[in-house]
Amino acid sequence: MTETTTAVSAEQQAAEEALTAKVLASFANTTDPRLKQLMQSLTKHLHAFIREVRLTEAEWGKAIEFLTQVGHITDERRQEFILLSDVLGASMQTITVNNPVAGNATEATVFGPFFLETAPEIPIGGDLAGGATGQPAWVEGTVCDLEGNPVPNARIEVWEADEDGFYDVQYDDDRVAGRAHLYSDENGHYAFWGLTPTPYPIPHDGPVGAMLEATGRSPVRAAHLHFMVTAPAMRTLVTHIFVEGDPQLEIGDSVFGVKDSLIKRFETQSAGTPTPDGRDLSGTDWARARFDIVLAPQN
């Protein structure tokens, strides 16, 4: 398709600029300086976009209809607005802005729409699968600060999809599976049994999925395991680890969450290989991975 440029007369430009100025002035009495900055900057960029692409009334109506559909499909179990933010890269850009590089601190990535605050607690070495299907995976590592000092009692939230690509909240039976939280020990060490992550599509049966299809984009996410790590005086870390060798890494992650430092090796162990904690897995193969977490100090 050939791009076309619509000529805009000086009089038309003046009229458009005058409207933008009028809207900006309407926020002049906003007492909260940060809110004033946000609203005026949003106005400038939104008006600039409308003018740049010469947005038609029909297109704007379609955009409003799309956002209305996003709202209608959103409920306590599905957050379509987070999906929209994710696939537009807005989530990752916000994360990048708010998690500046700090030495060798572990990089942050997207939160996603499937976190629950009510995940059960497990001990170090516990199993978070909760009956979810997939290859068992032993994940261990340490939590430390930028100087390498261990961070004891760090709260580590972990959640993931099953081998079919579904999180527990996507089922209708109120199951709790593939999620838990645990705490690092006095040496900053942690370990748990989970599942080897597999690629899966984000929910694409709604308006966000329709948008991806219309633009020729895949809804598939690279295989990953979610982490959120909190500790006193430390910056909260929301991140993933990804699976080395996953073909989806070459194709692309639908929410732009992959960072090279977060790609980890999940080494498959044959059935009968002794496990770190003596768990009997003589009838199946399993995997093990290491993820050492480095927390940045709180801003």
For each residue, the residues with C-beta under 8 A, 3 or more apart:
1:
2:
3:
4:
5:
6: 54
7:
8: 12 13 16
9: 12 13
10: 13 14
11: 14 15
12: 8 9 15 16
13: 8 9 10 16 17
14: 10 11 17 18
15: 11 12 18 19
16: 8 12 13 19 20 47 51
17: 13 14 20 21
18: 14 15 21 22
19: 15 16 22 23 47
20: 16 17 23 24 43 44 47
21: 17 18 24 25
22: 18 19 25 26
23: 19 20 26 27 43 47
24: 20 21 27 28 40 43 44
25: 21 22 28
26: 22 23
27: 23 24 30 36 39 40 43
28: 24 25 36
29:
30: 27 33 35 36 39
31:
32: 35 36
33: 30 36 37
34: 37 38
35: 30 32 38 39
36: 27 28 30 32 33 39 40
37: 33 34 40 41
38: 34 35 41 42
39: 27 30 35 36 42 43
40: 24 27 36 37 43 44
41: 37 38 44 45
42: 38 39 45 46
43: 20 23 24 27 39 40 46 47
44: 20 24 40 41 47 48
45: 41 42 48 49
46: 42 43 49 50
47: 16 19 20 23 43 44 50 51
48: 44 45 51 52
49: 45 46 52 53 55
50: 46 47 53 55 60
51: 16 47 48 54
52: 48 49
53: 49 50
54: 6 51
55: 49 50 59 60
56: 59 60
57: 60 61
58: 61 62
59: 55 56 62 63
60: 50 55 56 57 63 64
61: 57 58 64 65
62: 58 59 65 66
63: 59 60 66 67
64: 60 61 67 68
65: 61 62 68 69
66: 62 63 69 70 207 211
67: 63 64 70 71
68: 64 65 71 72
69: 65 66 72 73 206 207
70: 66 67 73 74 80 81 84 206 207 208
71: 67 68 74 80 81
72: 68 69
73: 69 70 78 80 206 207
74: 70 71 78 79 80 81
75: 78
76:
77: 169 170
78: 73 74 75 113 203
79: 74 82 83 113
80: 70 71 73 74 83 84 203 206 207 208
81: 70 71 74 84 85
82: 79 85 86 91 111 112 113
83: 79 80 86 87 113 202 203 206 208
84: 70 80 81 87 88 207 208 211
85: 81 82 88 90 91 94
86: 82 83 89 90 91 92 110 112 113 202 254 255 256 257
87: 83 84 202 208 211 212 217 254 255
88: 84 85
89: 86 92 93 255 256
90: 85 86 93 94
91: 82 85 86 94 95 110 111 255
92: 86 89 95 96 109 110 255 256 257
93: 89 90 96 97
94: 85 90 91 97 98
95: 91 92 98 99 108 109 110 111 238
96: 92 93 99
97: 93 94 100
98: 94 95
99: 95 96 107 108 235 296
100: 97
101: 105
102: 105 146 235 296 297
103: 146 294 296
104: 146 294
105: 101 102 146 235 237 294 295 296
106: 237 239 261 262 293 294 295
107: 99 239 259 261 262
108: 95 99 237 238 239
109: 92 95 238 239 240 257 258 259 262
110: 86 91 92 95 238 240 255 256 257
111: 82 91 95 115 228 238
112: 82 86 115 226 255
113: 78 79 82 83 86
114: 159 161 167 169 170 226
115: 111 112 157 159 226 228
116: 119 159 169 179
117:
118: 176
119: 116 157 159 176 179 180 181
120: 130 176 179 180 181
121: 180 181 182
122: 126 127 128 180 181 182 192
123: 126 182
124: 182 183 184 185 189 190 191 192
125: 191 192 193 276 277
126: 122 123 180 182 192 193
127: 122 130 192 193 194
128: 122 158 178 179 180 192 193 194
129: 132 134 136 177 178 193 194 195
130: 120 127 168 175 176 177 178 179 180
131: 175 177
132: 129 160 162 163 168 177 178 195
133: 162 163 164 195
134: 129 137 162 163 195 196 198
135: 163 195 196 268 284 285 286 287
136: 129 193 194 195 196 279 281 284 286 287
137: 134 193 194 195 196 266 286 287 288 289
138: 191 192 193 275 276 277 286 287 288 289
139: 158 191 192 193 194 225 288 289 290 291
140: 189 190 191 192 276 288 289 290 291
141: 189 190 191 290 291 292 293
142: 150 184 187 188 189 190 292 293
143: 150 151 154 156 184 188 190 229 231 293 295
144: 147 148 149 150 151 188 292 293 294 295
145: 148 149 151 234 294 295 297
146: 102 103 104 105 294 295 296 297
147: 144
148: 144 145
149: 144 145
150: 142 143 144 184 186 187 188 189
151: 143 144 145 154 184 188 231 234 295
152: 184 185 186 187 188
153: 183 184 231
154: 143 151 183 184 188 190 229 230 231 234 293 295
155: 181 182 183 229 230 231
156: 143 181 182 183 184 190 227 228 229 293
157: 115 119 179 180 181 226 227 228 229 230
158: 128 139 179 180 181 182 192 194 225 226 227
159: 114 115 116 119 167 178 179 180 226
160: 132 167 178 179 194 195 197 224 225 226
161: 114 164 165 166 167 178 197 198 200
162: 132 133 134 165 166 167 177 178 195
163: 132 133 134 135 195 198
164: 133 161 200
165: 161 162 198 199 200 201
166: 161 162 170 171 200
167: 114 159 160 161 162 170 178 179
168: 130 132 171 175 176 177 178 179
169: 77 114 116
170: 77 114 166 167 203
171: 166 168 175
172:
173:
174:
175: 130 131 168 171
176: 118 119 120 130 168 179
177: 129 130 131 132 162 168
178: 128 129 130 132 159 160 161 162 167 168 194 195
179: 116 119 120 128 130 157 158 159 160 167 168 176
180: 119 120 121 122 126 128 130 157 158 159 192
181: 119 120 121 122 155 156 157 158
182: 121 122 123 124 126 155 156 158 190 192
183: 124 153 154 155 156 190
184: 124 142 143 150 151 152 153 154 156 187 188 189 190
185: 124 152 188 189 190
186: 150 152
187: 142 150 152 184
188: 142 143 144 150 151 152 154 184 185
189: 124 140 141 142 150 184 185
190: 124 140 141 142 143 154 156 182 183 184 185
191: 124 125 138 139 140 141 276 277
192: 122 124 125 126 127 128 138 139 140 158 180 182
193: 125 126 127 128 129 136 137 138 139 279
194: 127 128 129 136 137 139 158 160 178 225
195: 129 132 133 134 135 136 137 160 162 163 178
196: 134 135 136 137 223 243 266 287
197: 160 161 223 224 225 242 243 266
198: 134 161 163 165 223
199: 165 220 221 222 223 246 247 248
200: 161 164 165 166 220 221 223
201: 165 204 218 219 220 221 254
202: 83 86 87 208 209 219 220 221 254 255
203: 78 80 83 170 206 208 209
204: 201 208 209 212 213 219
205: 209
206: 69 70 73 80 83 203 209 210
207: 66 69 70 73 80 84 210 211
208: 70 80 83 84 87 202 203 204 211 212
209: 202 203 204 205 206 212 213 219
210: 206 207 213 214
211: 66 84 87 207 208 214 215
212: 87 204 208 209 215 217 218 219 254
213: 204 209 210 216 217
214: 210 211
215: 211 212
216: 213
217: 87 212 213 254
218: 201 212 251 252 254
219: 201 202 204 209 212 254
220: 199 200 201 202 248 251 254
221: 199 200 201 202 224 248 253 254 255 257
222: 199 242 243 246 248 249 252 253 257 258
223: 196 197 198 199 200 242 243 246 248
224: 160 197 221 240 241 242 243 257
225: 139 158 160 194 197 240 241
226: 112 114 115 157 158 159 160 239 240
227: 156 157 158 237 238 239 240 241 291 293
228: 111 115 156 157 236 237 238 239
229: 143 154 155 156 157 234 236 237 239 293 295
230: 154 155 157 234 236 237
231: 143 151 153 154 155 234 295
232:
233: 297 298
234: 145 151 154 229 230 231 237 295 296 297 298
235: 99 102 105 295 296 297 298 299
236: 228 229 230
237: 105 106 108 227 228 229 230 234 293 295 296
238: 95 108 109 110 111 227 228
239: 106 107 108 109 226 227 228 229 262
240: 109 110 224 225 226 227 257 262
241: 224 225 227 262 263 264 289 291
242: 197 222 223 224 246 249 258 262 263 264
243: 196 197 222 223 224 246 263 264 266
244: 263 264 265 266
245: 249
246: 199 222 223 242 243 249
247: 199 250 251
248: 199 220 221 222 223 251 252 253
249: 222 242 245 246 253 258 263
250: 247
251: 218 220 247 248
252: 218 222 248
253: 221 222 248 249 256 257 258
254: 86 87 201 202 212 217 218 219 220 221
255: 86 87 89 91 92 110 112 202 221
256: 86 89 92 110 253
257: 86 92 109 110 221 222 224 240 253
258: 109 222 242 249 253 262 263
259: 107 109 262 263
260: 263
261: 106 107
262: 106 107 109 239 240 241 242 258 259
263: 241 242 243 244 249 258 259 260
264: 241 242 243 244 289 290 291
265: 244 289
266: 137 196 197 243 244 287 288 289
267: 287 288 289
268: 135 285 286 287
269: 273 275 285 286 287 288
270: 273 285
271: 281 282 283 284 285 286
272: 281 282
273: 269 270 281 285 286
274: 278
275: 138 269 278 279 280 281 286
276: 125 138 140 191 288
277: 125 138 191
278: 274 275
279: 136 193 275
280: 275
281: 136 271 272 273 275 284 285 286
282: 271 272
283: 271
284: 135 136 271 281
285: 135 268 269 270 271 273 281
286: 135 136 137 138 268 269 271 273 275 281
287: 135 136 137 138 196 266 267 268 269
288: 137 138 139 140 266 267 269 276
289: 137 138 139 140 241 264 265 266 267
290: 139 140 141 264
291: 139 140 141 227 241 264
292: 141 142 144
293: 106 141 142 143 144 154 156 227 229 237
294: 103 104 105 106 144 145 146
295: 105 106 143 144 145 146 151 154 229 231 234 235 237
296: 99 102 103 105 146 234 235 237
297: 102 145 146 233 234 235
298: 233 234 235
299: 235
